Structures are given as C-alpha cells and as structure tokens.
Amino acid sequence: MAAVGTRLNSLPTLTATTNVSDVSSLLRLSGTDNPPFFQRQGRGLAATGEVVRAEFSGTERFIDAEAWWLALCHRATDVDTVQRPGSGLAAFGAFTFADHSQQKSVLVVPERIIGVDEAGAFETRIALKNPPDESKKSHPLRASTPSAVGG
C-alpha cells in the first residue's frame, strides 16, 4: 500500500460538470472506439475518452483502487445539476479475479459520460482542472500501481 500512498500525493485535480442532454439513444455512442457501455430497457450509460487511468494488481488491488478513487473524488470539483443515479464524476473499471494475475485491474475516468434514464438524458464532461504541460511529461497520469506481491 506504500506505493499507492506515494501516488495519492500526485493525483490530478478533476472537474466534472453534469447537465441535462438531448441525446436520445446511447447506441449512437456505442460505435466510437469501443466505449464502456451499459444499456437495459433503453436506460444506461456510455462513456468516451480517457482523462485519467489507474492500474492495480496483487492481493490489495481492491483496497488500493478504493483509496485511489476516494482520494481522486476528494480533490475533484463535481457540479451535478442533474443529481440522478449515474450522473456526476464516475470511473469505469475491470478487475482481475486472481490475486496473482498477469493482467492489471484498471479504473478509467472518461472525458464524457452520457446517461439515459426514465427522466431523460444527461451528460457529464470531465477534465483536468490544471492540465499538465504535455511537452514536459509523456504520460503523467498513466502510472500503474505496483502490486503488493512481487511488484
């Protein structure tokens, strides 16, 4: 967990803004770069882009991911005028089943999330509050978390 603690000190600051949208179908978004997508009975979420990603492995991957996500949320500004399930700052994730898997577990915060529910559609836009100078850093937000077992 020490590696996660070190990385928590260098988290980016995000802004998320959610408003009502006029999107009528999530299916239009589903064709763009295989986004995270969930739909049931015409309701669901679709996301595009990537603002920040974190990778986790080892026996503490769930605990590390939770600590990372809570710290990221604590630093973020989230303006959610919709206040419905799925609106606001969100991350999409996939986690390995085995503690010692060669694959990494991952959480991704997208740039855009579209949600559709019984009340209509909403859109969340997420961005870095103070984007880094890309000429000085190759991929500052793509550092992975070393596993607790074997690095």
Secondary structure by P-SEA (a helix, b strand, c coil): caaaaaaaabbbbbbbbbcccccccccccccccccccccccccccccccccbbbbbbccaaaaaaaaaaaaaaaaccccccccccccccccccccccccccccccccccccbbbbbcccbbbbbbbbcccccccccccccccccccccccc
